[in-house]
């Protein structure tokens, strides 16, 4: 349960109590558990068939012998690595559990691949011993372009390395009847886990999508599912302060809808850090639509108390024995300044599963307060359609559509609507468009890495402090499966900075598994996704600028930092 002594709503206490009263009068929790779609909308599509997550602990619990049996098989065979290839809901929950729980002795470790940057793909291929790796191909729809590209690339590598059928090194997680199920049968995958189709990707943490990879590294899945089931029971009582999910959902929805507090900012302790990106996807895709949205702000560097506007709600998530650097004193200052603050303290990392169930309930309940359907994603497809158009142009014409920079400075190029021929002036002009309540999103179509992340996080802190605005940061195309829905579906408060680079060491994508010829490379794919997202944002009248770093990512980011100073 959320500890009331750690939750301070200040002047908003009465408003949230009123919201809870409304939810109670509306039987919101009861109707959710009954599967009543009218709680969120007049039609059952993408509501009534999206509530299976409420039963995930029991559904997957019945499959524990199968999961543990497979885990023990892989361990006894000497498997050293599990490579999970997936995007968004297929990858974020396993990252949380893998990081917080770690692998058990003798079981394989877990690596997640969710970047189509060729350097990232090559790095994984070169780092892991592929002959001792088992590959999980994970996608609900069964047709995610990134996931299938990863599969084809690694299947061809494994085919050349191992004796016997390479398909036995692959495991599928997907919905029944999907294209991936067919692929798994054709290539004789070792196992196929068919998930409950009534579970959306971002609500799938306690389903096969979250539990299969976690089981294979030797974690206690039964303990995780018990935590989720206990949280679900706590969240099944009528809406009140005693129902932790309803209480949190009422606060989220009420503060965003009626009080302008729509930037939900997370501070996490070291072991709970991956929870931030997981909850970011859950909230952004669920609430960012129909011109409204709650912006989750994860992993933003802590600032001084006066760096935050009055559009924030702060959440601290930590284990009891973990400190959250630079945060406790800051939260005390924020409380004194009148900001709402929620503190959640866990006694055991396995309680993260219950925390996920709580936030799923809270997000669903907040959707009722916001007047939206928290289970659909009406704007996600727009960027995918544009990316497919870019790839078709590449196949037909031998190249992607070319953009003409509006300003250049050495290897640094800027593409913007401002028209300034000077890079510094163009960037300054772009940020002059900010206003109170906006947010700045850094979208990095770059090779993920610690050094790059550190530089972008420093830029993020600088922009937050200079403009007193919330900031987000994500690697592309990963964020397209997370915050991408909110970027196009919310009220238009975002300023989007897309950062791209050349691909000096590209990697081909085979046309199909077992066929080595390549018509498209990972460099072409990620560039098409960046161009597609750019067009989707512009089609939705979003403020947008693209900064191209050339072939020197580190030098380009250093130059960009100098300009922002």
C-alpha positions in Angstrom: 0.0 0.0 0.0 1.1 3.6 -0.7 2.3 4.9 2.7 0.2 7.9 3.5 3.0 9.5 5.6 5.0 9.6 2.4 2.3 11.1 0.2 1.7 14.8 0.3 -0.9 16.4 -1.8 -1.1 19.7 0.1 -3.8 22.0 -1.3 -5.0 19.3 -3.7 -6.0 16.8 -0.9 -9.7 17.8 -1.0 -9.8 17.7 -4.8 -8.4 14.1 -4.9 -10.8 13.1 -2.2 -13.6 14.4 -4.3 -12.3 12.5 -7.3 -12.3 9.3 -5.2 -15.9 10.0 -4.1 -16.9 10.3 -7.8 -15.1 7.1 -8.7 -16.8 5.3 -5.8 -20.2 6.6 -6.8 -19.5 5.5 -10.4 -18.4 2.0 -9.2 -15.3 2.5 -11.3 -13.2 -0.3 -9.7 -16.1 -2.7 -9.7 -16.9 -2.0 -13.3 -13.3 -2.4 -14.3 -13.2 -5.8 -12.7 -16.5 -6.8 -14.3 -15.1 -5.8 -17.8 -17.6 -3.1 -18.3 -16.4 -1.1 -21.3 -18.8 1.7 -20.7 -16.5 2.9 -17.9 -14.3 4.3 -20.7 -16.3 4.5 -23.9 -19.5 3.5 -25.7 -18.0 0.7 -27.8 -16.4 -2.5 -26.5 -13.6 -2.6 -29.1 -10.1 -2.1 -27.7 -11.6 -2.0 -24.1 -13.5 -5.2 -23.3 -10.8 -7.2 -25.1 -7.9 -5.4 -23.3 -8.6 -6.4 -19.7 -6.9 -9.7 -19.5 -4.0 -8.3 -17.5 -6.1 -8.3 -14.4 -6.0 -12.1 -14.5 -2.3 -12.4 -15.5 -1.0 -13.7 -12.1 -3.4 -16.6 -12.2 -3.1 -17.3 -16.0 0.6 -17.4 -16.0 0.8 -19.1 -12.6 -0.7 -22.2 -14.1 2.3 -22.3 -16.5 5.0 -22.1 -13.9 6.1 -25.8 -14.3 6.5 -25.2 -18.0 8.6 -22.1 -17.4 10.8 -23.6 -14.7 11.3 -26.8 -16.7 12.5 -24.8 -19.7 14.8 -22.7 -17.6 16.4 -25.8 -16.1 16.8 -27.4 -19.5 18.7 -24.4 -20.8 20.8 -24.2 -17.7 21.8 -27.9 -17.9 22.7 -27.4 -21.6 25.2 -24.7 -20.7 23.3 -21.8 -22.2 25.2 -18.6 -21.2 23.0 -15.8 -22.7 19.3 -15.0 -23.3 18.9 -12.4 -26.1 15.5 -10.8 -26.0 14.5 -9.2 -29.2 11.5 -7.0 -28.8 10.2 -3.4 -28.6 8.1 -1.5 -26.0 5.9 -3.8 -23.9 7.8 -6.9 -25.1 11.1 -5.7 -23.6 10.6 -3.1 -20.9 9.3 -5.3 -18.1 12.0 -8.0 -18.5 14.6 -5.2 -18.3 13.1 -4.2 -14.9 13.2 -7.8 -13.5 16.5 -8.7 -15.0 18.2 -5.6 -13.6 16.6 -5.6 -10.1 16.6 -9.4 -9.5 19.7 -10.4 -11.4 20.4 -13.9 -12.7 20.6 -16.9 -10.4 23.9 -18.8 -10.3 24.3 -21.2 -13.3 21.4 -19.6 -15.3 22.0 -17.5 -18.4 22.2 -13.7 -18.2 19.7 -11.5 -20.1 20.5 -9.0 -22.9 17.7 -6.9 -24.5 18.0 -5.6 -28.0 15.5 -2.8 -28.9 17.6 -0.5 -31.1 17.8 -0.8 -34.9 21.0 1.3 -35.0 23.5 -0.9 -36.8 26.2 -0.3 -34.3 23.9 -1.5 -31.5 23.0 -4.7 -33.5 26.7 -5.4 -34.3 27.7 -4.8 -30.7 25.3 -7.4 -29.4 26.4 -9.9 -32.1 30.1 -9.4 -31.3 29.7 -9.4 -27.5 27.6 -12.5 -27.0 28.8 -16.0 -27.6 26.0 -16.8 -30.1 26.7 -20.5 -30.0 25.7 -20.5 -26.3 22.8 -18.0 -26.7 19.1 -18.6 -26.8 17.0 -16.0 -28.7 13.6 -14.8 -27.6 11.6 -13.3 -30.5 8.9 -11.3 -28.7 6.0 -9.4 -30.3 2.3 -9.3 -29.6 1.3 -8.4 -33.1 3.7 -10.9 -34.6 4.7 -8.5 -37.3 6.9 -5.8 -35.6 9.4 -4.7 -38.2 12.2 -4.2 -35.8 11.7 -7.6 -34.1 11.6 -9.5 -37.3 14.7 -7.7 -38.6 16.6 -8.8 -35.5 15.3 -12.4 -36.0 16.4 -12.6 -39.6 19.8 -11.1 -38.8 20.6 -13.5 -35.9 19.0 -16.6 -37.4 21.5 -16.3 -40.3 24.4 -15.9 -37.9 23.4 -18.8 -35.8 22.8 -21.0 -38.8 26.5 -20.7 -39.6 27.6 -21.3 -36.1 25.7 -24.3 -34.7 25.3 -27.9 -35.7 21.8 -29.1 -36.2 18.6 -27.1 -36.5 19.2 -23.4 -35.7 15.5 -23.0 -34.9 16.0 -24.9 -31.6 17.9 -21.9 -30.4 14.8 -19.7 -30.8 11.7 -19.1 -28.6 8.6 -17.1 -29.6 6.3 -15.0 -27.4 3.3 -13.7 -29.3 -0.5 -13.8 -29.6 -2.4 -16.8 -31.1 -2.7 -16.7 -34.9 0.0 -14.0 -35.4 2.6 -14.0 -38.1 5.3 -14.9 -35.5 3.4 -18.1 -34.6 3.5 -19.1 -38.2 7.2 -18.2 -38.4 8.0 -20.2 -35.3 6.3 -23.3 -36.8 8.1 -22.8 -40.2 11.5 -22.5 -38.6 10.9 -25.2 -35.9 11.4 -22.9 -32.8 12.1 -24.7 -29.6 9.1 -23.2 -27.8 6.2 -20.9 -28.6 4.4 -19.1 -25.8 1.0 -17.9 -26.9 -0.1 -15.0 -24.7 -3.7 -14.0 -23.7 -4.7 -11.9 -26.7 -6.9 -9.7 -24.4 -3.7 -8.1 -23.0 -2.2 -5.0 -24.6 1.5 -4.7 -24.8 2.0 -2.0 -22.2 -0.1 -4.0 -19.7 1.8 -7.3 -20.3 4.4 -7.2 -17.5 3.0 -10.1 -15.6 2.0 -12.1 -18.7 4.3 -14.4 -20.8 6.0 -11.3 -22.2 7.4 -10.4 -18.9 7.6 -13.8 -17.2 9.2 -16.0 -19.8 12.5 -14.1 -20.0 12.5 -13.6 -16.3 12.0 -17.3 -15.6 14.9 -18.3 -18.0 17.4 -16.3 -15.9 16.4 -18.2 -12.8 14.3 -15.7 -11.0 11.4 -16.8 -8.8 8.4 -16.2 -11.1 6.0 -17.7 -8.6 7.1 -15.0 -6.0 6.6 -12.3 -8.7 3.2 -13.5 -9.6 2.2 -13.7 -5.9 3.2 -10.1 -5.5 1.1 -9.1 -8.5 -1.9 -11.1 -7.2 -1.6 -9.5 -3.8 -1.6 -6.0 -5.3 -4.6 -6.8 -7.5 -6.5 -7.9 -4.4 -5.5 -4.6 -2.7 -6.7 -2.7 -5.7 -10.1 -4.5 -6.0 -11.9 -2.7 -3.2 -14.2 0.3 -3.9 -12.3 3.5 -4.7 -10.9 5.1 -1.6 -7.6 6.0 0.0 -7.3 2.4 1.2 -7.3 1.2 -2.5 -3.7 2.0 -3.6 -4.4 1.8 -7.3 -7.6 3.8 -7.2 -6.1 6.4 -5.0 -3.1 6.8 -7.3 -5.3 6.9 -10.4 -7.6 9.5 -8.9 -4.7 11.7 -8.0 -3.1 11.3 -11.5 -6.3 12.0 -13.4 -7.6 14.8 -11.1 -4.3 16.7 -10.9 -3.8 16.6 -14.7 -7.3 17.3 -15.7 -8.3 20.1 -13.4 -5.1 21.5 -11.9 -2.5 21.5 -14.7 -0.3 19.0 -13.0 0.2 16.8 -16.0 4.0 16.1 -15.8 4.4 13.0 -13.6 8.1 13.0 -12.6 9.8 9.9 -11.3 12.9 9.6 -9.0 14.0 6.0 -8.7 16.7 4.3 -6.6 19.5 2.5 -8.4 17.9 -1.0 -8.4 14.5 0.3 -9.4 15.9 2.6 -12.2 14.5 0.6 -15.2 11.0 0.9 -13.7 11.0 4.5 -15.0 11.1 3.6 -18.7 8.5 0.8 -18.0 6.0 3.1 -16.4 6.8 5.8 -18.9 5.4 3.6 -21.7 2.4 2.6 -19.7 1.3 6.1 -18.9 2.3 7.8 -22.1 0.6 5.3 -24.5 -2.5 5.0 -22.2 -3.2 8.7 -21.5 -1.7 10.7 -24.4 -4.5 10.9 -26.9 -7.6 12.9 -27.9 -5.8 16.2 -27.1 -5.0 15.3 -23.5 -2.2 13.4 -21.7 -0.1 12.8 -18.6 3.5 13.2 -19.5 5.7 10.7 -17.6 9.1 12.1 -16.9 11.6 9.3 -16.2 15.3 9.6 -15.5 15.4 13.4 -15.7 18.5 14.6 -13.7 17.5 16.1 -10.4 17.6 19.9 -10.3 17.1 22.6 -7.8 13.6 23.1 -6.5 13.1 26.3 -8.4 13.9 24.6 -11.7 10.4 22.9 -11.7 7.2 24.6 -12.9 3.8 24.2 -11.3 2.8 21.5 -13.8 4.6 18.7 -11.9 3.7 15.8 -9.6 6.7 14.0 -8.1 7.0 10.2 -7.4 9.8 8.5 -5.6 10.2 4.8 -5.9 12.9 3.0 -3.9 13.8 0.0 -1.9 13.9 0.6 1.9 17.7 0.1 2.1 18.6 2.2 -1.0 19.3 5.9 -1.1 18.1 8.0 -4.0 21.0 10.3 -4.6 20.3 14.1 -4.4 16.6 13.4 -4.1 15.4 13.2 -0.4 16.4 16.8 0.4 15.0 17.9 -2.9 11.6 16.3 -2.2 11.5 18.0 1.1 12.0 21.3 -0.6 9.4 20.5 -3.2 6.8 19.6 -0.5 7.4 23.0 1.2 6.9 24.7 -2.2 3.5 23.1 -2.5 4.2 20.4 -5.1 2.4 17.1 -4.8 4.8 14.3 -3.8 4.2 10.5 -3.6 6.7 8.2 -2.0 6.6 4.5 -2.5 9.1 2.3 -0.5 9.5 -1.4 -1.3 10.9 -3.9 1.1 12.0 -6.5 -1.6 12.8 -6.2 -5.3 10.1 -8.9 -6.0 7.5 -6.3 -4.9 8.1 -4.5 -8.2 5.6 -7.0 -9.8 2.9 -5.7 -7.4 4.0 -2.2 -8.1 3.4 -2.8 -11.8 -0.1 -4.1 -11.1 -0.8 -1.1 -9.0 0.3 1.3 -11.7 -1.7 -0.6 -14.4 -4.8 -0.2 -12.3 -4.0 3.5 -11.5 -3.4 4.3 -15.2 -6.7 2.6 -16.2 -8.6 4.5 -13.5 -6.9 7.8 -14.5 -8.3 7.2 -18.0 -11.8 7.4 -16.6 -11.0 10.7 -15.0 -9.5 12.1 -18.2 -12.4 10.9 -20.3 -10.3 8.7 -22.7 -9.8 5.0 -23.5 -6.6 4.0 -21.8 -6.2 0.8 -23.9 -6.1 2.1 -27.5 -3.2 3.8 -29.3 -4.8 5.7 -32.2 -1.6 7.7 -33.2 1.0 5.0 -33.0 0.4 3.7 -36.5 1.0 7.1 -38.2 4.8 7.0 -37.7 4.9 3.4 -38.8 3.0 4.2 -42.0 5.3 7.0 -42.8 8.4 4.8 -42.2 6.9 2.1 -44.5 6.4 4.8 -47.1 10.1 5.8 -46.8 11.2 2.2 -47.2 9.1 1.8 -50.3 10.7 4.8 -51.7 14.1 3.3 -50.9 13.2 0.1 -52.7 11.7 1.8 -55.7 14.3 4.6 -56.1 17.4 3.3 -54.4 17.5 5.9 -51.7 15.5 7.5 -48.9 13.9 11.0 -49.5 16.6 13.6 -49.1 16.1 16.6 -46.8 17.8 19.9 -47.4 19.4 21.4 -44.3 18.4 24.9 -43.4 21.8 25.6 -41.7 25.2 23.9 -41.5 28.3 24.3 -39.3 31.0 21.8 -40.2 29.6 18.3 -39.8 26.6 19.7 -37.9 23.4 20.2 -39.9 20.0 21.6 -38.8 16.7 21.1 -40.4 14.0 23.4 -39.2 11.1 25.6 -40.3 12.8 28.8 -39.0 14.8 29.5 -42.1 17.9 30.8 -40.3 21.1 30.0 -42.2 23.1 29.9 -39.0 23.1 26.7 -36.8 23.2 28.6 -33.5 20.5 31.0 -34.5 18.3 28.3 -35.9 18.5 26.4 -32.6 18.0 29.6 -30.5 15.0 30.5 -32.7 13.4 27.0 -32.1 13.7 27.2 -28.4 12.3 30.8 -28.4 8.9 29.1 -29.1 8.6 27.7 -25.6 5.9 28.7 -23.1 4.8 27.6 -19.7 3.5 24.1 -19.5 5.4 22.9 -22.5 7.9 20.1 -22.5 11.1 19.3 -24.5 11.6 15.9 -26.0 15.1 14.7 -27.1 14.7 12.0 -29.6 18.1 10.3 -30.3 18.3 8.1 -33.3 21.9 7.2 -32.3 23.8 4.1 -31.1 22.8 3.7 -27.4 25.7 3.8 -25.0 26.8 5.2 -21.6 28.9 8.0 -23.0 26.1 9.2 -25.4 23.5 8.9 -22.7 25.6 10.9 -20.3 26.0 13.8 -22.8 22.3 13.8 -23.7 21.3 13.7 -20.0 23.5 16.7 -19.4 21.8 18.5 -22.3 18.5 17.6 -20.9 19.3 19.1 -17.5 20.6 22.3 -19.2 17.4 22.7 -21.2 15.2 22.0 -18.1 17.1 24.6 -16.1 17.1 27.2 -18.9 13.5 27.0 -19.8 12.0 25.6 -16.5 10.2 22.9 -18.6 9.9 19.2 -18.2 12.2 17.2 -20.4 12.2 13.7 -21.8 14.8 11.6 -23.6 14.5 8.4 -25.6 16.5 6.4 -28.1 14.8 5.8 -31.4 13.1 3.7 -32.5 12.5 2.5 -28.9 10.6 5.5 -27.8 8.2 5.2 -30.8 6.8 2.1 -28.9 6.6 4.1 -25.7 6.1 7.9 -25.7 5.4 8.1 -29.5 1.7 7.9 -29.0 1.6 10.8 -26.6 3.8 12.9 -28.8 1.2 12.9 -31.5 -1.9 12.5 -29.4 -1.6 15.0 -26.6 -2.5 18.7 -26.5 0.6 19.7 -28.5 2.8 21.0 -25.7 6.0 19.3 -27.0 9.0 20.7 -28.6 10.8 17.8 -30.4 14.5 17.7 -31.0 15.4 14.8 -33.3 19.1 13.9 -33.3 20.5 11.7 -36.0 23.9 10.6 -37.3 25.6 8.7 -40.2 26.2 5.0 -40.1 29.8 4.3 -41.0 29.6 0.6 -40.1 26.2 -0.6 -41.4 24.7 -4.0 -41.1 22.5 -5.8 -43.7 19.0 -7.2 -42.9 18.5 -10.5 -44.8 15.4 -10.7 -46.9 14.3 -13.7 -44.9 15.8 -16.1 -42.4 18.2 -18.5 -44.1 18.8 -16.1 -47.0 21.8 -13.9 -46.8 21.1 -11.4 -49.5 20.1 -8.0 -48.1 17.9 -5.4 -49.7 17.7 -3.1 -46.7 20.2 -2.3 -44.0 19.7 -1.5 -40.3 21.0 2.0 -41.2 18.4 2.5 -43.8 15.7 1.1 -41.4 16.5 3.5 -38.6 16.8 6.5 -41.0 13.4 5.6 -42.4 12.0 5.5 -38.9 13.4 8.9 -38.1 12.1 10.4 -41.3 8.7 8.7 -40.7 8.4 10.0 -37.2 9.5 13.5 -38.3 6.7 13.5 -40.9 4.1 12.2 -38.4 5.0 15.0 -36.0 4.8 17.7 -38.7 1.5 16.3 -39.9 0.2 16.8 -36.3 1.5 20.4 -36.2 4.2 19.7 -33.6 7.2 22.0 -33.1 10.1 20.1 -34.5 13.8 20.5 -35.3 16.3 17.9 -36.6 20.0 18.1 -35.7 22.3 15.8 -37.8 25.7 15.1 -36.2 27.4 13.5 -39.2 29.8 10.7 -38.6 31.2 12.0 -35.2 28.5 11.5 -32.6 30.6 12.4 -29.7 32.0 15.6 -31.4 28.6 16.5 -32.6 27.0 16.3 -29.2 29.9 18.3 -27.8 29.3 21.0 -30.4 25.5 21.0 -29.7 26.2 21.4 -26.0 28.4 24.4 -26.7 25.7 26.0 -28.8 23.2 25.5 -26.0 25.5 27.2 -23.5 
